């Protein structure tokens, strides 16, 4: 609540951009379902968390002022493991 009160415009801007990207991804996924087999689209869609994980690492390395991630070995293993578990879970559900 303190962040919302002190930086309302910045927080709402970031949230709005995030929602636009999310809508674009959902529309892209639906369009892909029209063109490609369901299993292929779901297999690619399940890797989204891995791409977010990789982009977070790259952003933290190349532009440390734009992203604040802990890149310690333990943190990376935990976050990478969680991303792999999500991808495997989605793959198992889609079978």
MOPAC internal coordinates of N, CA, C and O (Angstrom, degrees):
PM7 1SCF
backbone

  N    0.0000 0     0.00 0     0.00 0    0    0    0
  C    1.4506 1     0.00 0     0.00 0    1    0    0
  C    1.5260 1   110.62 1     0.00 0    2    1    0
  O    1.2310 1   120.91 1   143.92 1    3    2    1
  N    1.3189 1   115.86 1   -36.08 1    3    2    1
  C    1.4616 1   119.50 1   178.68 1    5    3    2
  C    1.5221 1   111.45 1   -64.07 1    6    5    3
  O    1.2310 1   120.69 1   139.10 1    7    6    5
  N    1.3179 1   116.28 1   -40.90 1    7    6    5
  C    1.4617 1   120.50 1   177.72 1    9    7    6
  C    1.5176 1   110.98 1   -64.49 1   10    9    7
  O    1.2310 1   120.19 1   138.51 1   11   10    9
  N    1.3132 1   117.25 1   -41.49 1   11   10    9
  C    1.4590 1   120.99 1   179.00 1   13   11   10
  C    1.5282 1   111.03 1   -63.37 1   14   13   11
  O    1.2310 1   120.52 1   140.02 1   15   14   13
  N    1.3136 1   116.62 1   -39.98 1   15   14   13
  C    1.4665 1   119.91 1   179.71 1   17   15   14
  C    1.5284 1   112.34 1   -70.00 1   18   17   15
  O    1.2310 1   120.26 1   142.27 1   19   18   17
  N    1.3168 1   117.12 1   -37.73 1   19   18   17
  C    1.4637 1   119.85 1  -175.69 1   21   19   18
  C    1.5280 1   113.40 1   -84.28 1   22   21   19
  O    1.2310 1   119.65 1   149.31 1   23   22   21
  N    1.3259 1   118.27 1   -30.69 1   23   22   21
  C    1.4737 1   121.80 1  -176.65 1   25   23   22
  C    1.5227 1   110.86 1  -132.59 1   26   25   23
  O    1.2310 1   119.96 1  -124.64 1   27   26   25
  N    1.2900 1   117.68 1    55.36 1   27   26   25
  C    1.4676 1   121.55 1  -175.10 1   29   27   26
  C    1.5196 1   112.27 1   -59.24 1   30   29   27
  O    1.2310 1   120.06 1   130.65 1   31   30   29
  N    1.3228 1   117.48 1   -49.35 1   31   30   29
  C    1.4673 1   120.98 1  -176.24 1   33   31   30
  C    1.5241 1   111.66 1   -63.50 1   34   33   31
  O    1.2310 1   120.32 1   133.39 1   35   34   33
  N    1.3208 1   117.00 1   -46.61 1   35   34   33
  C    1.4673 1   120.43 1  -179.27 1   37   35   34
  C    1.5226 1   111.11 1   -63.04 1   38   37   35
  O    1.2310 1   120.52 1   136.14 1   39   38   37
  N    1.3047 1   116.61 1   -43.86 1   39   38   37
  C    1.4643 1   120.55 1  -178.72 1   41   39   38
  C    1.5202 1   111.31 1   -65.10 1   42   41   39
  O    1.2310 1   120.11 1   136.54 1   43   42   41
  N    1.3209 1   117.39 1   -43.46 1   43   42   41
  C    1.4685 1   120.05 1   178.86 1   45   43   42
  C    1.5255 1   111.85 1   -68.78 1   46   45   43
  O    1.2310 1   120.05 1   146.68 1   47   46   45
  N    1.3269 1   117.51 1   -33.32 1   47   46   45
  C    1.4647 1   120.82 1   176.90 1   49   47   46
  C    1.5211 1   111.07 1   -65.45 1   50   49   47
  O    1.2310 1   120.41 1   132.87 1   51   50   49
  N    1.3131 1   116.82 1   -47.13 1   51   50   49
  C    1.4682 1   120.71 1   178.46 1   53   51   50
  C    1.5243 1   110.33 1   -62.35 1   54   53   51
  O    1.2310 1   120.10 1   137.31 1   55   54   53
  N    1.3178 1   117.41 1   -42.69 1   55   54   53
  C    1.4604 1   121.26 1   179.00 1   57   55   54
  C    1.5269 1   110.76 1   -63.60 1   58   57   55
  O    1.2310 1   120.33 1   137.73 1   59   58   57
  N    1.3394 1   116.98 1   -42.27 1   59   58   57
  C    1.4598 1   120.63 1   179.18 1   61   59   58
  C    1.5204 1   112.23 1   -63.46 1   62   61   59
  O    1.2310 1   120.38 1   136.62 1   63   62   61
  N    1.3410 1   116.89 1   -43.38 1   63   62   61
  C    1.4639 1   120.86 1   177.93 1   65   63   62
  C    1.5204 1   110.29 1   -62.99 1   66   65   63
  O    1.2310 1   120.50 1   138.01 1   67   66   65
  N    1.3241 1   116.65 1   -41.99 1   67   66   65
  C    1.4574 1   120.88 1   177.83 1   69   67   66
  C    1.5314 1   111.08 1   -59.85 1   70   69   67
  O    1.2310 1   120.35 1   136.74 1   71   70   69
  N    1.3114 1   116.94 1   -43.26 1   71   70   69
  C    1.4674 1   120.50 1   179.96 1   73   71   70
  C    1.5284 1   111.48 1   -66.71 1   74   73   71
  O    1.2310 1   120.00 1   141.87 1   75   74   73
  N    1.3317 1   117.60 1   -38.13 1   75   74   73
  C    1.4688 1   120.13 1   177.07 1   77   75   74
  C    1.5233 1   111.58 1   -64.59 1   78   77   75
  O    1.2310 1   120.43 1   138.85 1   79   78   77
  N    1.3222 1   116.79 1   -41.15 1   79   78   77
  C    1.4666 1   120.34 1   176.73 1   81   79   78
  C    1.5237 1   110.06 1   -64.19 1   82   81   79
  O    1.2310 1   120.36 1   139.34 1   83   82   81
  N    1.3319 1   116.92 1   -40.66 1   83   82   81
  C    1.4603 1   121.33 1   179.26 1   85   83   82
  C    1.5278 1   111.01 1   -63.46 1   86   85   83
  O    1.2310 1   120.23 1   136.37 1   87   86   85
  N    1.3294 1   117.17 1   -43.63 1   87   86   85
  C    1.4642 1   121.14 1   178.24 1   89   87   86
  C    1.5301 1   110.26 1   -63.42 1   90   89   87
  O    1.2310 1   120.74 1   137.37 1   91   90   89
  N    1.3432 1   116.20 1   -42.63 1   91   90   89
  C    1.4612 1   120.12 1   177.75 1   93   91   90
  C    1.5162 1   112.17 1   -60.74 1   94   93   91
  O    1.2310 1   120.37 1   138.75 1   95   94   93
  N    1.3300 1   116.89 1   -41.25 1   95   94   93
  C    1.4593 1   121.03 1   177.80 1   97   95   94
  C    1.5184 1   112.13 1   -65.59 1   98   97   95
  O    1.2310 1   120.50 1   138.48 1   99   98   97
  N    1.3246 1   116.65 1   -41.52 1   99   98   97
  C    1.4679 1   120.26 1   179.06 1  101   99   98
  C    1.5281 1   111.11 1   -65.41 1  102  101   99
  O    1.2310 1   120.67 1   138.55 1  103  102  101
  N    1.3310 1   116.33 1   -41.45 1  103  102  101
  C    1.4698 1   119.35 1   177.49 1  105  103  102
  C    1.5212 1   111.32 1   -66.43 1  106  105  103
  O    1.2310 1   120.37 1   140.58 1  107  106  105
  N    1.3277 1   116.90 1   -39.42 1  107  106  105
  C    1.4609 1   120.54 1   176.29 1  109  107  106
  C    1.5139 1   112.12 1   -62.87 1  110  109  107
  O    1.2310 1   120.67 1   141.26 1  111  110  109
  N    1.3179 1   116.33 1   -38.74 1  111  110  109
  C    1.4581 1   121.46 1   178.04 1  113  111  110
  C    1.5328 1   110.53 1   -65.34 1  114  113  111
  O    1.2310 1   120.27 1   137.09 1  115  114  113
  N    1.3046 1   117.10 1   -42.91 1  115  114  113
  C    1.4658 1   120.23 1   178.80 1  117  115  114
  C    1.5192 1   111.62 1   -66.47 1  118  117  115
  O    1.2310 1   120.69 1   141.77 1  119  118  117
  N    1.3234 1   116.29 1   -38.23 1  119  118  117
  C    1.4622 1   119.82 1   177.61 1  121  119  118
  C    1.5302 1   110.16 1   -65.50 1  122  121  119
  O    1.2310 1   120.64 1   140.25 1  123  122  121
  N    1.3389 1   116.38 1   -39.75 1  123  122  121
  C    1.4638 1   120.29 1   177.69 1  125  123  122
  C    1.5247 1   110.94 1   -62.83 1  126  125  123
  O    1.2310 1   120.18 1   145.21 1  127  126  125
  N    1.3307 1   117.26 1   -34.79 1  127  126  125
  C    1.4692 1   119.87 1   178.37 1  129  127  126
  C    1.5279 1   111.82 1   -64.77 1  130  129  127
  O    1.2310 1   120.13 1   152.66 1  131  130  129
  N    1.3171 1   117.36 1   -27.34 1  131  130  129
  C    1.4641 1   120.77 1   177.65 1  133  131  130
  C    1.5274 1   110.17 1   -71.99 1  134  133  131
  O    1.2310 1   120.55 1   146.93 1  135  134  133
  N    1.3279 1   116.56 1   -33.07 1  135  134  133
  C    1.4579 1   120.97 1  -171.91 1  137  135  134
  C    1.5320 1   114.59 1   -97.67 1  138  137  135
  O    1.2310 1   119.82 1   153.35 1  139  138  137
  N    1.3268 1   117.94 1   -26.65 1  139  138  137
  C    1.4618 1   121.01 1  -171.98 1  141  139  138
  C    1.5304 1   110.57 1  -126.38 1  142  141  139
  O    1.2310 1   120.55 1   -16.43 1  143  142  141
  N    1.3211 1   116.55 1   163.57 1  143  142  141
  C    1.4681 1   120.07 1   177.35 1  145  143  142
  C    1.5346 1   112.12 1   -62.54 1  146  145  143
  O    1.2310 1   121.10 1   -33.88 1  147  146  145
  N    1.3074 1   115.51 1   146.12 1  147  146  145
  C    1.4646 1   122.42 1  -177.26 1  149  147  146
  C    1.5233 1   112.07 1   -55.38 1  150  149  147
  O    1.2310 1   119.78 1   133.42 1  151  150  149
  N    1.3164 1   118.02 1   -46.58 1  151  150  149
  C    1.4681 1   120.96 1  -176.38 1  153  151  150
  C    1.5272 1   111.72 1   -63.68 1  154  153  151
  O    1.2310 1   120.15 1   143.37 1  155  154  153
  N    1.3131 1   117.31 1   -36.63 1  155  154  153
  C    1.4604 1   120.32 1   178.89 1  157  155  154
  C    1.5263 1   111.03 1   -67.89 1  158  157  155
  O    1.2310 1   120.23 1   136.79 1  159  158  157
  N    1.3138 1   117.17 1   -43.21 1  159  158  157
  C    1.4649 1   121.33 1   179.46 1  161  159  158
  C    1.5228 1   110.36 1   -64.80 1  162  161  159
  O    1.2310 1   119.81 1   138.53 1  163  162  161
  N    1.3161 1   117.96 1   -41.47 1  163  162  161
  C    1.4653 1   120.32 1   179.22 1  165  163  162
  C    1.5241 1   111.76 1   -68.89 1  166  165  163
  O    1.2310 1   120.11 1   145.02 1  167  166  165
  N    1.3200 1   117.40 1   -34.98 1  167  166  165
  C    1.4659 1   119.93 1   178.11 1  169  167  166
  C    1.5225 1   110.66 1   -64.89 1  170  169  167
  O    1.2310 1   120.18 1   137.88 1  171  170  169
  N    1.3216 1   117.26 1   -42.12 1  171  170  169
  C    1.4592 1   121.03 1   178.11 1  173  171  170
  C    1.5282 1   109.94 1   -69.80 1  174  173  171
  O    1.2310 1   120.14 1   139.60 1  175  174  173
  N    1.3206 1   117.34 1   -40.40 1  175  174  173
  C    1.4591 1   121.43 1   179.95 1  177  175  174
  C    1.5128 1   113.17 1   -63.70 1  178  177  175
  O    1.2310 1   120.20 1   151.73 1  179  178  177
  N    1.3252 1   117.22 1   -28.27 1  179  178  177
  C    1.4609 1   120.01 1  -178.93 1  181  179  178
  C    1.5217 1   112.58 1   -72.68 1  182  181  179
  O    1.2310 1   120.20 1   166.90 1  183  182  181
  N    1.3284 1   117.22 1   -13.10 1  183  182  181
  C    1.4646 1   120.07 1   179.88 1  185  183  182
  C    1.5259 1   112.61 1   -88.51 1  186  185  183
  O    1.2310 1   119.76 1  -176.99 1  187  186  185
  N    1.3144 1   118.07 1     3.01 1  187  186  185
  C    1.4647 1   121.61 1  -177.33 1  189  187  186
  C    1.5245 1   111.78 1   -55.99 1  190  189  187
  O    1.2310 1   119.78 1   135.12 1  191  190  189
  N    1.3178 1   118.03 1   -44.88 1  191  190  189
  C    1.4683 1   120.11 1  -178.55 1  193  191  190
  C    1.5212 1   111.68 1   -63.37 1  194  193  191
  O    1.2310 1   120.42 1   145.98 1  195  194  193
  N    1.3273 1   116.79 1   -34.02 1  195  194  193
  C    1.4631 1   119.17 1   177.73 1  197  195  194
  C    1.5303 1   110.91 1   -66.49 1  198  197  195
  O    1.2310 1   120.48 1   139.73 1  199  198  197
  N    1.3378 1   116.68 1   -40.27 1  199  198  197
  C    1.4643 1   119.56 1   178.25 1  201  199  198
  C    1.5246 1   110.91 1   -66.10 1  202  201  199
  O    1.2310 1   119.83 1   140.32 1  203  202  201
  N    1.3096 1   117.93 1   -39.68 1  203  202  201
  C    1.4691 1   120.66 1   177.91 1  205  203  202
  C    1.5258 1   109.77 1   -63.09 1  206  205  203
  O    1.2310 1   120.16 1   138.58 1  207  206  205
  N    1.3099 1   117.30 1   -41.42 1  207  206  205
  C    1.4569 1   122.56 1   178.19 1  209  207  206
  C    1.5301 1   110.62 1   -61.34 1  210  209  207
  O    1.2310 1   120.39 1   132.88 1  211  210  209
  N    1.3231 1   116.86 1   -47.12 1  211  210  209
  C    1.4633 1   121.34 1  -178.99 1  213  211  210
  C    1.5313 1   110.78 1   -66.45 1  214  213  211
  O    1.2310 1   120.05 1   136.34 1  215  214  213
  N    1.3369 1   117.52 1   -43.66 1  215  214  213
  C    1.4619 1   120.34 1   178.21 1  217  215  214
  C    1.5242 1   111.19 1   -62.50 1  218  217  215
  O    1.2310 1   119.92 1   144.03 1  219  218  217
  N    1.3246 1   117.76 1   -35.97 1  219  218  217
  C    1.4657 1   120.91 1   177.38 1  221  219  218
  C    1.5162 1   111.80 1   -63.04 1  222  221  219
  O    1.2310 1   120.70 1   138.51 1  223  222  221
  N    1.3226 1   116.26 1   -41.49 1  223  222  221
  C    1.4676 1   120.33 1   178.90 1  225  223  222
  C    1.5270 1   110.39 1   -66.65 1  226  225  223
  O    1.2310 1   120.99 1   132.99 1  227  226  225
  N    1.3404 1   115.72 1   -47.01 1  227  226  225
  C    1.4687 1   119.83 1  -179.08 1  229  227  226
  C    1.5256 1   110.60 1   -62.20 1  230  229  227
  O    1.2310 1   120.40 1   136.26 1  231  230  229
  N    1.3195 1   116.84 1   -43.74 1  231  230  229
  C    1.4650 1   120.78 1   179.10 1  233  231  230
  C    1.5215 1   110.96 1   -61.75 1  234  233  231
  O    1.2310 1   120.40 1   138.20 1  235  234  233
  N    1.3234 1   116.83 1   -41.80 1  235  234  233
  C    1.4675 1   120.21 1  -179.87 1  237  235  234
  C    1.5216 1   111.86 1   -66.43 1  238  237  235
  O    1.2310 1   120.32 1   147.30 1  239  238  237
  N    1.3307 1   116.99 1   -32.70 1  239  238  237
  C    1.4687 1   120.71 1   179.69 1  241  239  238
  C    1.5233 1   112.01 1   -78.15 1  242  241  239
  O    1.2310 1   120.43 1   135.06 1  243  242  241
  N    1.3434 1   116.79 1   -44.94 1  243  242  241
  C    1.4615 1   120.29 1  -174.39 1  245  243  242
  C    1.5206 1   113.42 1   -83.58 1  246  245  243
  O    1.2310 1   120.00 1   142.29 1  247  246  245
  N    1.3217 1   117.61 1   -37.71 1  247  246  245
  C    1.4649 1   122.43 1  -179.02 1  249  247  246
  C    1.5267 1   109.48 1  -129.48 1  250  249  247
  O    1.2310 1   120.10 1  -105.19 1  251  250  249
  N    1.3078 1   117.41 1    74.81 1  251  250  249
  C    1.4703 1   119.11 1  -176.43 1  253  251  250
  C    1.5278 1   113.53 1   -61.20 1  254  253  251
  O    1.2310 1   119.86 1   158.08 1  255  254  253
  N    1.3297 1   117.88 1   -21.92 1  255  254  253
  C    1.4648 1   119.05 1   178.33 1  257  255  254
  C    1.5311 1   111.41 1   -76.01 1  258  257  255
  O    1.2310 1   119.92 1   158.46 1  259  258  257
  N    1.3407 1   117.75 1   -21.54 1  259  258  257
  C    1.4679 1   121.41 1  -178.26 1  261  259  258
  C    1.5271 1   112.54 1   -89.58 1  262  261  259
  O    1.2310 1   119.90 1   152.47 1  263  262  261
  N    1.3039 1   117.80 1   -27.53 1  263  262  261
  C    1.4618 1   120.39 1  -178.65 1  265  263  262
  C    1.5055 1   111.19 1  -134.43 1  266  265  263
  O    1.2310 1   120.53 1   -45.81 1  267  266  265
  N    1.3000 1   116.59 1   134.19 1  267  266  265
  C    1.4667 1   121.16 1  -178.93 1  269  267  266
  C    1.5163 1   108.99 1  -116.90 1  270  269  267
  O    1.2310 1   120.96 1   -90.55 1  271  270  269
  N    1.3148 1   115.78 1    89.45 1  271  270  269
  C    1.4586 1   121.79 1   178.38 1  273  271  270
  C    1.5206 1   109.07 1  -116.82 1  274  273  271
  O    1.2310 1   120.92 1   -36.00 1  275  274  273
  N    1.2982 1   115.84 1   144.00 1  275  274  273
  C    1.4507 1   120.16 1   171.86 1  277  275  274
  C    1.5245 1   107.28 1   -80.17 1  278  277  275
  O    1.2310 1   120.08 1   -59.36 1  279  278  277
  N    1.3183 1   117.45 1   120.64 1  279  278  277
  C    1.4539 1   121.44 1  -177.54 1  281  279  278
  C    1.5263 1   112.18 1  -107.14 1  282  281  279
  O    1.2310 1   120.55 1  -151.69 1  283  282  281
  N    1.3225 1   116.56 1    28.31 1  283  282  281
  C    1.4602 1   119.50 1   176.37 1  285  283  282
  C    1.5271 1   109.13 1   -70.64 1  286  285  283
  O    1.2310 1   120.71 1   -22.31 1  287  286  285
  N    1.2964 1   116.24 1   157.69 1  287  286  285
  C    1.4692 1   121.54 1  -176.18 1  289  287  286
  C    1.5298 1   111.78 1   -57.12 1  290  289  287
  O    1.2310 1   120.68 1   134.20 1  291  290  289
  N    1.3155 1   116.30 1   -45.80 1  291  290  289
  C    1.4635 1   120.50 1  -179.58 1  293  291  290
  C    1.5236 1   112.80 1   -62.96 1  294  293  291
  O    1.2310 1   120.91 1   136.23 1  295  294  293
  N    1.3181 1   115.86 1   -43.77 1  295  294  293
  C    1.4748 1   120.62 1   178.98 1  297  295  294
  C    1.5236 1   110.83 1   -63.59 1  298  297  295
  O    1.2310 1   120.46 1   135.47 1  299  298  297
  N    1.3351 1   116.72 1   -44.53 1  299  298  297
  C    1.4588 1   120.02 1  -179.77 1  301  299  298
  C    1.5236 1   111.68 1   -64.20 1  302  301  299
  O    1.2310 1   120.32 1   139.85 1  303  302  301
  N    1.3198 1   116.99 1   -40.15 1  303  302  301
  C    1.4668 1   119.90 1   177.83 1  305  303  302
  C    1.5287 1   111.25 1   -64.00 1  306  305  303
  O    1.2310 1   120.63 1   137.90 1  307  306  305
  N    1.3159 1   116.40 1   -42.10 1  307  306  305
  C    1.4604 1   120.44 1   179.93 1  309  307  306
  C    1.5298 1   111.14 1   -65.41 1  310  309  307
  O    1.2310 1   120.23 1   132.81 1  311  310  309
  N    1.3316 1   117.16 1   -47.19 1  311  310  309
  C    1.4621 1   120.92 1  -179.15 1  313  311  310
  C    1.5256 1   111.27 1   -68.12 1  314  313  311
  O    1.2310 1   120.41 1   138.98 1  315  314  313
  N    1.3245 1   116.82 1   -41.02 1  315  314  313
  C    1.4660 1   120.32 1   177.89 1  317  315  314
  C    1.5193 1   111.46 1   -64.99 1  318  317  315
  O    1.2310 1   120.48 1   139.11 1  319  318  317
  N    1.3165 1   116.68 1   -40.89 1  319  318  317
  C    1.4693 1   120.40 1   177.06 1  321  319  318
  C    1.5119 1   112.01 1   -62.23 1  322  321  319
  O    1.2310 1   120.59 1   138.81 1  323  322  321
  N    1.3248 1   116.49 1   -41.19 1  323  322  321
  C    1.4663 1   120.14 1   178.14 1  325  323  322
  C    1.5251 1   110.75 1   -64.81 1  326  325  323
  O    1.2310 1   119.98 1   139.03 1  327  326  325
  N    1.3236 1   117.64 1   -40.97 1  327  326  325
  C    1.4650 1   120.97 1   179.18 1  329  327  326
  C    1.5198 1   110.96 1   -64.52 1  330  329  327
  O    1.2310 1   120.34 1   138.99 1  331  330  329
  N    1.3279 1   116.96 1   -41.01 1  331  330  329
  C    1.4655 1   120.48 1   178.07 1  333  331  330
  C    1.5273 1   110.23 1   -65.71 1  334  333  331
  O    1.2310 1   119.67 1   138.01 1  335  334  333
  N    1.3135 1   118.24 1   -41.99 1  335  334  333
  C    1.4667 1   121.08 1   178.71 1  337  335  334
  C    1.5282 1   111.84 1   -61.26 1  338  337  335
  O    1.2310 1   120.55 1   139.26 1  339  338  337
  N    1.3288 1   116.56 1   -40.74 1  339  338  337
  C    1.4640 1   119.69 1   177.96 1  341  339  338
  C    1.5287 1   110.13 1   -64.01 1  342  341  339
  O    1.2310 1   120.37 1   135.02 1  343  342  341
  N    1.3331 1   116.89 1   -44.98 1  343  342  341
  C    1.4584 1   120.54 1  -179.65 1  345  343  342
  C    1.5289 1   111.17 1   -62.76 1  346  345  343
  O    1.2310 1   120.22 1   137.15 1  347  346  345
  N    1.3294 1   117.18 1   -42.85 1  347  346  345
  C    1.4614 1   120.89 1   178.32 1  349  347  346
  C    1.5255 1   110.79 1   -66.11 1  350  349  347
  O    1.2310 1   120.15 1   140.01 1  351  350  349
  N    1.3366 1   117.32 1   -39.99 1  351  350  349
  C    1.4562 1   120.38 1   178.71 1  353  351  350
  C    1.5132 1   112.19 1   -62.60 1  354  353  351
  O    1.2310 1   120.47 1   137.26 1  355  354  353
  N    1.3094 1   116.71 1   -42.74 1  355  354  353
  C    1.4677 1   120.25 1   178.35 1  357  355  354
  C    1.5178 1   110.23 1   -65.35 1  358  357  355
  O    1.2310 1   120.27 1   139.87 1  359  358  357
  N    1.3396 1   117.08 1   -40.13 1  359  358  357
  C    1.4611 1   120.27 1   179.03 1  361  359  358
  C    1.5405 1   110.61 1   -63.89 1  362  361  359
  O    1.2310 1   120.45 1   140.27 1  363  362  361
  N    1.3242 1   116.74 1   -39.73 1  363  362  361
  C    1.4707 1   119.69 1   179.60 1  365  363  362
  C    1.5317 1   111.71 1   -69.06 1  366  365  363
  O    1.2310 1   120.35 1   140.85 1  367  366  365
  N    1.3059 1   116.94 1   -39.15 1  367  366  365
  C    1.4670 1   120.05 1   179.82 1  369  367  366
  C    1.5113 1   110.90 1   -67.22 1  370  369  367
  O    1.2310 1   120.37 1   145.20 1  371  370  369
  N    1.3332 1   116.90 1   -34.80 1  371  370  369
  C    1.4612 1   119.95 1  -176.55 1  373  371  370
  C    1.5168 1   112.83 1   -78.43 1  374  373  371
  O    1.2310 1   119.63 1   171.92 1  375  374  373
  N    1.3267 1   118.32 1    -8.08 1  375  374  373
  C    1.4702 1   120.52 1   179.40 1  377  375  374
  C    1.4610 1   111.50 1   -73.20 1  378  377  375
  O    1.2310 1   120.10 1   180.00 1  379  378  377

